[in-house]
Every structure is written in structure tokens, then in C-alpha cells.
Amino acid sequence: MNHSVLDMPGRDAPIFAPEAFRLGEEEAALIDKARRFGARVLAPRAAQHDRDATFPIENFRDMHPEGLLRICVPKQHGGLGASFRTYCLAAAELGRYCGATALSWNMHVCSTLWTGALSDDLEMSAEERAEHNARRPAHYRRIVENGAIYSQPFSEGGAAAAGAAAFGTEAKPVDGGFLVSGKKIFASLSGAADYYGILCTERGEGEQASRRNTLYLAVPANAPGVSVVGDWDPLGMRGTVSRTLLMKDVFVPESELLMPHGVYFRAATSWPHMFLTLSPTYMGLAQAAYDFTVAYLRGEVPGTPPVKRRMFPTKQIAVAEMRVMLEQTKALWFQAVSEARANPTKEQVLRAYAAQHTVMENANALAAKAIRTCGGQAMLKNLPLERIYRDSRCGSLMLPWTAEICLDRLGKETLYEPGEKDE
Ligand SMILES: Cc1cc2nc3c(=O)[nH]c(=O)nc-3n(C[C@H](O)[C@H](O)[C@H](O)COP(=O)(O)OP(=O)(O)OC[C@H]3O[C@@H](n4cnc5c(N)ncnc54)[C@H](O)[C@@H]3O)c2cc1C
């Protein structure tokens, strides 16, 4: 039998206790499934993949029978039909045990969340809706029946991923589909995904590139013209294997459209919380840094001598400060993920930026404080804390909502109403 930290009294309680946060029964059960899966399956494998910078493909294979690959596939298509919030809370539980798996899982799940619950919430014409409903079952079937894995490379190293320009990766319309060419950097799951959910600009001969013509296309990993290049030896999130993806005149049939023409642009502008989906992993890492500190100071970390350090007042104050920071982070983030919807108010959007910034910065601040508080022995590589520290460092670099961009928008959008200018 596989024992996990969940078998120890008082350890690794749900990050968001169902009663305290008034979660629904079905929602709580799904999140609990993720928590148990994380502790039982992800935690024991995380160190090895981090050390070797290899993709944890067996975690994804094990997610299939658990239903976790189809968590956001709508119920009528054989999925679990999780809402945006339910997904976020489940992902935080996975991030607690393996940041790299949770972050990669996010890329996969977004292909179903964006085409599922989020699209259902978007305004579409009757033709667009019919087209979308006719195309998406094929994508869901691959996931539900065969455990197919989708990824989501949109970063290109230019202004496009921040939403400031059209994607440089282009789709040229041809008979029956598109010829896709371009380059994506930091393509998590590169070499492991079955389909790359590519954001690219549809551009016919002589047309100007425009963000309005962004296409969201599933490019089969084995299509001629697709290649993965470059090394992968980063500071953190090493298991995501985010190498460079090249596409050269890749023929992609029209049936691989994940959203009808023009709908991605509408989603990005009217459902902005879709860009908050990178944060749950880091909410989990923040909780993990705190949990580790408490267990370590109590002398209860498995594999370490039962030395207690909790009697020193400096440690008690540090834990108290960590708790304050964690509670602040949880409260703001829970509010933001709970109020995600189409056409949110200005206040809700500003709160989402604040939540993203807070989670991404505080996860690393908590990990740094955990190392200082626990001491030198706690940052040896046989314990998870130093991995949590490195993994959490990368959160605030994630486009389109990096910590810097969140601050930039928060300041500007607070002080200026849309269209307002200074003379
Ligand atoms: C482990 C890991 C996994 C990743 N996985 C994926 C993935 O699966 N898919 C994917 O698409 N991307 C992924 N990324 C990429 C990530 O989202 C960023 O695109 C990437 O880290 C940015 O690289 P850069 O710092 O070179 O960007 P640059 O574009 O050079 O930006 C540097 C900084 O400048 C600021 N900046 C950039 N543009 C603007 C602007 N318009 N306005 C104001 N400030 C701006 C930002 O704060 C940014 O951090 C991953 C990154 C990491 C570290």
C-alpha cells in the first residue's frame, strides 16, 4: 500500500477547506481527488524529474483513468465539467506536490476550459456557435477516450504574448486548412504533447497581420514540418521541458480549429481571467513552502531526524508572518478565481491583476522565508524545499500577466478610464 503525507494526522489539509470557503459538494470532491492524486502519485516522482529535467509523462498517463485529463471537458462530452474556479482550486492542490506537473497540466486543461465553459460563456453568432459545437467533440474524444495530451505554446519572444502585437506565427489559408509557419519559445510539454494548441495569425496573401485574426489551432505533434529544438536546463520548473517549437509549412486541416475564426480575440478581451490560469500552480507552491516550514520546525519531515526547532521565538514569529502572507494570498486569489466571468467589471479585472501579482510574488517570498527560517539542512536537495524555491521563482515571469505587466496595468487602468488622455 502507498502511504502518503495525507495519512499523517493534521498534515496537508485541503488548501481551501470546503466548509470555510463554501465549496459545493461536487466541487469539493473533485479538488479532493486532485489533492490525493498529488500526494500519492506526483510527490514521490517530483525530485527525479526536477533533477533530470525530464517530462513526467507517467503522471499524465496516470491522470487519464482518474479523469483528471478531462476535468474541464464539458459533461455532455464525457468530461467532469469542472468550472474555472473548480479547476483553479484542483490545480493548486497538484502544484503543492509537483509544480512542473501542475503547470504543464494547466497548458493541457486550458485547451478544454477555453473551448468548453469559457466559450459557452462568450457571445457568438448562431453560425459560430454551431461551428464550434460541431468541431470540439473530436478534440474532447481524443482526450476522453485516448488520453491525448494538448499543450499551449503562445510565447514567441516578441510583443505578441503580452497581447501587444499580432502573433508572428502565421497560418496561411489553403484548400481544406492552413499552412502554419513560425516559432514558439518555452513550449511546455514539447516532445510530450500529442497536439500543440497554437495561437497564430491567419493571414492571406497581401493582408496586414491583425490580432483580430488570431487563430487557435491544434497542430498534431507528428505533422510533417513540426520540430522541437534547443536545450532545456533551466533554474526551475525543469519537468515542464519547455523547449523551442518550430513549424515550417505545416498543413493543418480546418477541423483542427479549437475556436471559430475571431473568437480567440473576443475571449482574450472579454474573458480576461483566462490569463489567471497560470497562478494556481503557484498558489500550491506557496502552501507547500508554508506546510514544509511547519512540519520541519515540529521535527516531522519524513526522512529527517525528529529534531524540533519550534521553541525559538524567532521561528515562531517567522511562521506567524508566513501565515499572514499565506492567508492574504489565499483570500485575494480565492475572490478573484470565484468572480471570473465574461465581461467582468473594471474592479474585478483590477483585482485579478492584483491576485496574479500577489500569488506569483508571494509564492517565491514564502519559499525564500521558509529556507531562511528552517535553515541550511532544509535546503539540501533530498528535501522538496529548494525545488519549491526554484520553481516558485519563475511565476512572475509568465506572460501575458507577468508581475511587471500586472503592476503596469493596475496603475494605468486605475488612473485612466478607457480612452482618457492627458492634454
Ligand atoms: C518554466 C516555464 C514554462 C513556460 N511554459 C510556457 C508555455 O507552455 N507556453 C507559453 O506560451 N509560454 C511559456 N512560458 C513562457 C512565459 O510565459 C514567457 O513568455 C517567457 O518567460 C517570457 O520570456 P522573456 O522574459 O524572454 O520575455 P520578454 O518578452 O523578453 O519580456 C521580459 C519582461 O518584459 C516585460 N514585458 C514584456 N512585454 C511587455 C509589454 N508589452 N509591456 C510591459 N512589459 C512587458 C515583462 O514583464 C517580461 O517579463 C514558460 C516560461 C517558463 C519560465
The ligand as a MOL file (V3000), in Angstrom:
LIG
                    3D

  0  0  0     0  0            999 V3000
M  V30 BEGIN CTAB
M  V30 COUNTS 53 58 0 0 0
M  V30 BEGIN ATOM
M  V30 1 C 9.0840 27.1710 -16.8920 0
M  V30 2 C 8.4070 27.9700 -17.9330 0
M  V30 3 C 7.4000 27.3790 -18.6820 0
M  V30 4 C 6.7540 28.1000 -19.6790 0
M  V30 5 N 5.7890 27.4900 -20.4370 0
M  V30 6 C 5.1780 28.1780 -21.4230 0
M  V30 7 C 4.1980 27.5760 -22.2730 0
M  V30 8 O 3.8530 26.3930 -22.1480 0
M  V30 9 N 3.6400 28.3190 -23.2410 0
M  V30 10 C 3.9930 29.6000 -23.4390 0
M  V30 11 O 3.4450 30.2210 -24.3300 0
M  V30 12 N 4.9180 30.2080 -22.6860 0
M  V30 13 C 5.5250 29.5310 -21.6800 0
M  V30 14 N 6.4830 30.1470 -20.9120 0
M  V30 15 C 6.9420 31.4770 -21.3070 0
M  V30 16 C 6.4960 32.6190 -20.4510 0
M  V30 17 O 5.0910 32.7550 -20.4300 0
M  V30 18 C 7.1040 33.9110 -21.0090 0
M  V30 19 O 6.6830 34.0990 -22.3340 0
M  V30 20 C 8.5950 33.9040 -21.0190 0
M  V30 21 O 9.1100 33.5720 -19.7670 0
M  V30 22 C 8.9880 35.3180 -21.3740 0
M  V30 23 O 10.2860 35.3060 -21.8090 0
M  V30 24 P 11.1170 36.6480 -21.7110 0
M  V30 25 O 11.3000 37.0160 -20.2870 0
M  V30 26 O 12.2950 36.4200 -22.5450 0
M  V30 27 O 10.1190 37.7160 -22.3550 0
M  V30 28 P 10.3030 39.1630 -22.8300 0
M  V30 29 O 9.2570 39.3440 -23.8870 0
M  V30 30 O 11.7200 39.4650 -23.1360 0
M  V30 31 O 9.8600 40.0190 -21.5830 0
M  V30 32 C 10.6990 40.3310 -20.4850 0
M  V30 33 C 9.8760 41.0770 -19.4710 0
M  V30 34 O 9.4990 42.3510 -20.0080 0
M  V30 35 C 8.1880 42.6720 -19.6510 0
M  V30 36 N 7.3670 42.9150 -20.8430 0
M  V30 37 C 7.3230 42.1990 -21.9980 0
M  V30 38 N 6.4260 42.7100 -22.8390 0
M  V30 39 C 5.8770 43.7720 -22.2300 0
M  V30 40 C 4.8770 44.7180 -22.5870 0
M  V30 41 N 4.2600 44.6880 -23.7610 0
M  V30 42 N 4.5620 45.6810 -21.6830 0
M  V30 43 C 5.1850 45.7530 -20.4890 0
M  V30 44 N 6.1450 44.8800 -20.0950 0
M  V30 45 C 6.4730 43.9100 -20.9520 0
M  V30 46 C 7.6050 41.5050 -18.9210 0
M  V30 47 O 7.4910 41.7620 -17.5420 0
M  V30 48 C 8.5680 40.3670 -19.1390 0
M  V30 49 O 8.7330 39.5440 -18.0010 0
M  V30 50 C 7.1240 29.4440 -19.9120 0
M  V30 51 C 8.1300 30.0420 -19.1400 0
M  V30 52 C 8.7680 29.3320 -18.1540 0
M  V30 53 C 9.8360 30.0190 -17.3530 0
M  V30 END ATOM
M  V30 BEGIN BOND
M  V30 1 1 1 2
M  V30 2 1 2 3
M  V30 3 2 2 52
M  V30 4 2 3 4
M  V30 5 1 4 5
M  V30 6 1 4 50
M  V30 7 2 5 6
M  V30 8 1 6 7
M  V30 9 1 6 13
M  V30 10 2 7 8
M  V30 11 1 7 9
M  V30 12 1 9 10
M  V30 13 2 10 11
M  V30 14 1 10 12
M  V30 15 2 12 13
M  V30 16 1 13 14
M  V30 17 1 14 15
M  V30 18 1 14 50
M  V30 19 1 15 16
M  V30 20 1 16 17
M  V30 21 1 16 18
M  V30 22 1 18 19
M  V30 23 1 18 20
M  V30 24 1 20 21
M  V30 25 1 20 22
M  V30 26 1 22 23
M  V30 27 1 23 24
M  V30 28 2 24 25
M  V30 29 1 24 26
M  V30 30 1 24 27
M  V30 31 1 27 28
M  V30 32 2 28 29
M  V30 33 1 28 30
M  V30 34 1 28 31
M  V30 35 1 31 32
M  V30 36 1 32 33
M  V30 37 1 33 34
M  V30 38 1 33 48
M  V30 39 1 34 35
M  V30 40 1 35 36
M  V30 41 1 35 46
M  V30 42 1 36 37
M  V30 43 1 36 45
M  V30 44 2 37 38
M  V30 45 1 38 39
M  V30 46 1 39 40
M  V30 47 2 39 45
M  V30 48 1 40 41
M  V30 49 2 40 42
M  V30 50 1 42 43
M  V30 51 2 43 44
M  V30 52 1 44 45
M  V30 53 1 46 47
M  V30 54 1 46 48
M  V30 55 1 48 49
M  V30 56 2 50 51
M  V30 57 1 51 52
M  V30 58 1 52 53
M  V30 END BOND
M  V30 END CTAB
M  END
